[in-house]
Amino acid sequence: MSFVSQILQPGGGVLLIPFIRTVILCLFATTVTAFFCGVARVHMAILSCLGGGLLLSISFFMNEYDKVLGDGRNNKTSASSGNGSKVTNSYNNNNNNLKTD
């Protein structure tokens, strides 16, 4: 199955989390740098807080998603290096085991 078809199937957005996290991290780094350079300080401070909040919420989502997939199942995921690989591997390993009530 191709990467594009995996993304477009229901629940496929989980595969994009590492990429989304990288983009938000770049946004955060850019806004913090602009803040320290004195460019639109108030706006950059607010955007930095929003970017940091997004990074925290994605990390929270990844942890909770791994907990849900790990409950009652023998999860064979690789160790997470903090870049979202654990979520992606969990999704790939359990893609066919997901059931809805």
C-alpha positions as CSV (number, residue, x, y, z in Angstrom):
1,M,0.0,0.0,0.0
2,S,1.4,3.4,-1.0
3,F,2.1,6.2,1.5
4,V,-0.5,8.4,-0.1
5,S,-3.3,5.7,0.2
6,Q,-2.3,5.2,3.8
7,I,-2.7,8.9,4.5
8,L,-6.0,9.1,2.8
9,Q,-7.6,6.2,4.5
10,P,-9.6,6.8,7.8
11,G,-7.1,7.3,10.6
12,G,-4.2,7.9,8.3
13,G,-3.5,11.3,9.7
14,V,-1.6,9.7,12.5
15,L,1.2,8.9,10.0
16,L,1.7,12.7,9.6
17,I,2.3,13.5,13.2
18,P,6.1,13.4,13.0
19,F,6.0,15.8,10.1
20,I,3.5,18.1,11.7
21,R,5.6,18.2,14.9
22,T,8.7,19.1,12.9
23,V,6.9,22.0,11.1
24,I,5.5,23.3,14.4
25,L,9.0,23.1,15.9
26,C,10.4,25.2,13.0
27,L,7.5,27.7,13.5
28,F,8.4,27.9,17.2
29,A,12.1,28.3,16.6
30,T,11.4,31.1,14.0
31,T,9.0,33.0,16.3
32,V,11.4,32.8,19.3
33,T,14.3,34.0,17.1
34,A,12.2,36.9,15.8
35,F,11.3,37.8,19.4
36,F,14.9,37.9,20.5
37,C,15.8,40.0,17.4
38,G,13.2,42.5,18.3
39,V,10.8,42.0,15.4
40,A,7.2,42.5,16.5
41,R,8.0,41.4,20.0
42,V,4.4,41.2,21.3
43,H,3.2,39.2,18.3
44,M,6.2,36.9,18.4
45,A,5.8,36.3,22.1
46,I,2.1,35.3,21.6
47,L,2.9,33.1,18.6
48,S,5.8,31.4,20.5
49,C,3.3,30.6,23.3
50,L,0.8,29.2,20.8
51,G,3.5,27.1,19.1
52,G,4.8,25.8,22.4
53,G,1.2,24.9,23.3
54,L,0.8,23.0,20.0
55,L,4.0,21.0,20.7
56,L,2.8,20.1,24.1
57,S,-0.7,19.1,22.9
58,I,0.8,16.9,20.2
59,S,3.1,15.2,22.7
60,F,0.1,14.6,25.0
61,F,-1.8,13.1,22.1
62,M,1.0,10.8,21.1
63,N,1.3,9.5,24.7
64,E,-2.4,8.9,25.1
65,Y,-2.6,7.3,21.6
66,D,0.2,4.9,22.6
67,K,-1.6,4.1,25.9
68,V,-4.8,3.3,24.1
69,L,-3.1,1.0,21.6
70,G,-1.0,-0.6,24.3
71,D,-4.0,-1.5,26.5
72,G,-4.6,-5.3,26.4
73,R,-2.4,-5.8,23.4
74,N,1.1,-7.1,22.9
75,N,2.6,-4.0,21.4
76,K,5.8,-4.6,19.4
77,T,6.8,-1.0,18.9
78,S,10.4,0.3,18.7
79,A,11.7,2.5,21.4
80,S,10.6,6.1,20.9
81,S,13.4,8.6,20.2
82,G,11.1,11.5,20.9
83,N,10.3,12.2,17.2
84,G,6.9,10.5,16.9
85,S,8.3,7.2,15.6
86,K,6.5,5.3,18.4
87,V,3.1,6.6,17.4
88,T,3.8,5.9,13.8
89,N,5.0,2.3,14.5
90,S,2.1,1.7,16.9
91,Y,-0.3,2.8,14.1
92,N,1.4,0.6,11.5
93,N,1.5,-2.4,13.8
94,N,-2.1,-2.1,14.9
95,N,-3.7,-0.7,11.8
96,N,-5.7,-3.8,11.1
97,N,-6.6,-4.5,14.8
98,L,-8.5,-1.2,15.3
99,K,-12.2,-1.8,16.0
100,T,-15.0,0.6,16.7
101,D,-18.0,0.0,19.0
